[in-house]
Amino acid sequence: MRPLRLEICAFGPYKEKIVLDFTQFQNQTLFLVSGPTGAGKTTIFDAIAYALYDVASGSSREKDTFKSQFATEESVCYVDLEFEYNGKAYRVRRSPAQTGPGKSGKIINLLADVAFYHDDTVTTKARDANAEIEQLLSLNYEQFKQIVMLPQGEFKKLLESNSNEKETIFRNIFGTEILKSFQEELKEKAKSLQTQAASAQDSLQTAYSFASGISDDSLQEALTLQDTERVLVRTAELLAALEEGRNAKELQLTSLRSQSQSASDTIKLLEDISQLEARLKVLEEEEASVAGWKEQLERHEQAVKSEEKRLLCVTAATNKDVKQEQAKLNDGLLEQLNQASRAKKPAFKAAELAFSLIPGLREQVDAVKEQEKQLIALAKKEKELTGCQKACDAARQELQKHADLKQAQKENQEHCRQKLAEVKQAQKDVAIIQDQLSACRMNVLQSEQIHKRIVQTQKLLDEQLAKGARFLILEKEYRAIDQQFKDETLLYNRNIAGILAEQLVGGEACLVCGSTDHPAPAQKTAETLSDQDREQLEKKRNQVYADYQQATAQLSGIRKQLADLFDEFAVPAENFEIYKQEQKAKRDREIASEKTLLLEMTAQQKVIDEEEALIKQQNNIEANLQEIDQNCLALQKTLHLNETLSRDLLADIEQEKQVLGDKDLATVQKEILQLNENIETCTNEYNKLNSELTELEKRIAVCLANRTTYAAQVEEATTALLETETIYANVLAAAGLEEPFNQLILDKSLCLEIQKRIRSHEDDLNVTLTRLQDLRISAATLDPNQTIVSCSDQKVLLDNAIRESEEQKDQLAGDIQMLRKAAQEIAAIYKKQQQIIADYQKYRTLSDIANGTKETDYISFERYVLAIYYEEIIEAANLRFQQMTNNRYLLLRKEDKGKGSGAKGLDLDVFDHYTGQTRSVKTLSGGESFKASLALALGLSDVMQSRSGGIQIDTLFIDEGFGSLDPESLDTAIEALFSLNSCGRLVGIISHVEELKTRIPVHIEVDRTAEGSCAKIIL
């Protein structure tokens, strides 16, 4: 991937649209991004990462915060990147979620947007676009961040991370997640099968308990030995024997139950006949009571029928009285209505007369309303006259204001002309100062380079002093401990016979002569150290010697570097202090001159910066003068028009006042109101009386109609009463009753109860006779000597025999069920257990191999694969790391197991050719760590490109790190980057190091202002 063109707008510190055309670099593919802190250098890399992967280059930025705080809400934040891959051009445009203008111009919340242009198509869904770009580049974001864009703060992560962290990084880069998942699946499968096997064994023990209650010595012995196959065979044999016994018992039970049921049926038949005969006797005794109940019910029914006719007579008499009362009330109401009608007729005639005069009053209202219209029109014209007079006064005031404003604008115009003349002079002065400042900066740059060398020399001198003191201490310590070790070794050799004699044991062979007899063992001449103490002393001497040798090498290296520096300064070592002071004074003078020229440049630049504003102000003044002239012309026209209109309105008002006289609008409106009230009062009174008379006439008509109706109803009620009394007298005579007869009428509940008793007695008698006849027929076949007592005794004996046989059968069934369940459970669990054990052994073997065991030094399959990749990366990195460190350092993979658990085998050490020692990369200085990190990143990039035929890594971006390098290291680092340049790879560097500006010809210069940052390419 090689960027061709980058366009950003309202992104980070960039308020306006910025366009960077990378094709301007031509053959210069190493470029520098420079500028002050916070100007937005890293934001350029952020924009590229965001366009490709929808995230920032570093881990400290969020995409929803990309919109510039300098930009207004009307501005839209976006990134537009054109890039080349495999000779084809692509384009992607993204904008984050933000507030911005909608289609109507109103500020709304805008959603994130993307457009990926490729192969004559456009992808606009974020998920699809991200997947297509990742597939095109064959790099995900984590891989891109490690091998293409090395962000600020994450540059050394790959170098100093431990094996576990490197394993995670390489897993993302080389895509070994499938191996990790494969290992985890094998481990989980083996663990699951182990758990299942243990669970199956527990289940088998539970199944054994089902058969533990069976009384069989052979079966119990097999259960104790947990011989599952033997248990299953014996269980089958016992089941067959138990089934045969249960079938025999079932036949015996069937015969006994049949005999018992026959005895029960005979007992039941005899008992039923006895009970029915007793019941029949009771029913026959109740017959007399039932006859009395029937007679009482008959007298009750005759009395009820007579009472019904009596109540009809009472109802007919009441109806006649009601009708007569209604006719009387209707006659009284009719008389009242006639009186009210006669009383209202005089008032109605007066209201009718007043109502006839209303048309004349309406004509008076129309005449007065006409006068009201004329007065309203007059008031409107007086109001228009007042408005015209005010408009004339306002126009005269505005004309005076515009005259004053025009004078002020002319004065400002003259002031601008003078200021522009000063700007022209400042532009000439700036050109002269720039030439002086360029020369001064070259001198400052040379002085800075010399100053860095001097600081480096002073640090080496201080270090030489400290290392020299430490060297003397180590030398003295080594000589002392070396002499002690030699003395102890000599003393040990002199006493070797005595030491061996001390180890002799009676009856055992001597280590020297082989004799088992030790008549005169040798004696030690002095006390010596034990073997363990001598080994500790030797280790301590070797360690002190290694420290002494390392100090010697370090001191020699410092002395060589100092000699080279003094040769570069062309001064002897004893004159270094004088040379340092001279160079400091010279540097201070040149820096002071630069600051003075910068202050002069700043002052003149402020004057020049006013040019655009002054030109704009001058144009505004000219536009304002034209606008003032146009406004004055318009105001004069308005004034003339309003004066003419005022004269015409005044003449009309005087003429209309003469016609109307002294009448005013309030008096006329009051007169109209009075006339309308009179009309409304007359109308309401007439309508009210007319309505009341009409209603009275309607009610009188209703009363006259009701009088006829009520007379007919009274006559009809009288006839009905006579007919009802005749019928009642006939019913009493037929029943032979005389009043009063209420005592013969029974309560309703009592009547129902008597009917129920009669019906129940008759039903019971019929059922008893029928059942008794049927049972006597059935008993005709029985032995006459059989009684209930003899049959009951026989049944007791049969039931005892049945109960005994059922208990024996249930015992057999329980044993069969328990044994069958045990056999089924044991067989199923045993079969499952055997399969689980076979699977567990297979998966455990595979898991141990894939996840690593003691035999493989706990190296997993994935870590073994990653170690192969890592060796290739280190080999590629060392090609550049040795070049950058003048063949001093070599990166090595740490192969020893180390202490503790966790990932091993991916830690890094560094071999120092100066000391001949291997140490951790974390002991490297800041500059050395940067070079190692850069070499490792370049090595990773080389391996990725060579390993994956579809990946082309044409670009490398590096954010910061060069400030920690000394001049010599900076030279070697840049040479390594130039080697990438020769391979055609585009390399971008962000750095504050001033020396890089002179070493790298192509710059992207970022500048920071109070209104946002800007960037441009300088060739």
Secondary structure as GFF3:
##gff-version 3
##sequence-region A 1 1019
A	DSSP	beta_strand	2	9	.	.	.	ID=ss1
A	DSSP	beta_strand	18	21	.	.	.	ID=ss2
A	DSSP	three_ten_helix	22	25	.	.	.	ID=ss3
A	DSSP	beta_strand	30	34	.	.	.	ID=ss4
A	DSSP	alpha_helix	41	53	.	.	.	ID=ss5
A	DSSP	three_ten_helix	63	65	.	.	.	ID=ss6
A	DSSP	beta_strand	78	85	.	.	.	ID=ss7
A	DSSP	beta_strand	88	95	.	.	.	ID=ss8
A	DSSP	beta_strand	98	101	.	.	.	ID=ss9
A	DSSP	beta_strand	107	110	.	.	.	ID=ss10
A	DSSP	beta_strand	113	118	.	.	.	ID=ss11
A	DSSP	beta_strand	121	123	.	.	.	ID=ss12
A	DSSP	alpha_helix	126	137	.	.	.	ID=ss13
A	DSSP	alpha_helix	141	147	.	.	.	ID=ss14
A	DSSP	beta_strand	149	150	.	.	.	ID=ss15
A	DSSP	alpha_helix	157	160	.	.	.	ID=ss16
A	DSSP	alpha_helix	163	174	.	.	.	ID=ss17
A	DSSP	alpha_helix	177	210	.	.	.	ID=ss18
A	DSSP	alpha_helix	217	225	.	.	.	ID=ss19
A	DSSP	alpha_helix	228	285	.	.	.	ID=ss20
A	DSSP	alpha_helix	287	356	.	.	.	ID=ss21
A	DSSP	alpha_helix	358	494	.	.	.	ID=ss22
A	DSSP	alpha_helix	496	502	.	.	.	ID=ss23
A	DSSP	alpha_helix	531	569	.	.	.	ID=ss24
A	DSSP	three_ten_helix	573	575	.	.	.	ID=ss25
A	DSSP	alpha_helix	576	660	.	.	.	ID=ss26
A	DSSP	alpha_helix	665	735	.	.	.	ID=ss27
A	DSSP	three_ten_helix	742	744	.	.	.	ID=ss28
A	DSSP	alpha_helix	748	778	.	.	.	ID=ss29
A	DSSP	three_ten_helix	779	781	.	.	.	ID=ss30
A	DSSP	alpha_helix	788	851	.	.	.	ID=ss31
A	DSSP	three_ten_helix	854	856	.	.	.	ID=ss32
A	DSSP	alpha_helix	861	884	.	.	.	ID=ss33
A	DSSP	beta_strand	889	893	.	.	.	ID=ss34
A	DSSP	beta_strand	908	912	.	.	.	ID=ss35
A	DSSP	beta_strand	917	920	.	.	.	ID=ss36
A	DSSP	three_ten_helix	921	923	.	.	.	ID=ss37
A	DSSP	alpha_helix	926	947	.	.	.	ID=ss38
A	DSSP	beta_strand	955	959	.	.	.	ID=ss39
A	DSSP	three_ten_helix	962	964	.	.	.	ID=ss40
A	DSSP	alpha_helix	967	982	.	.	.	ID=ss41
A	DSSP	beta_strand	986	990	.	.	.	ID=ss42
A	DSSP	alpha_helix	995	999	.	.	.	ID=ss43
A	DSSP	beta_strand	1002	1009	.	.	.	ID=ss44
A	DSSP	beta_strand	1012	1018	.	.	.	ID=ss45
###
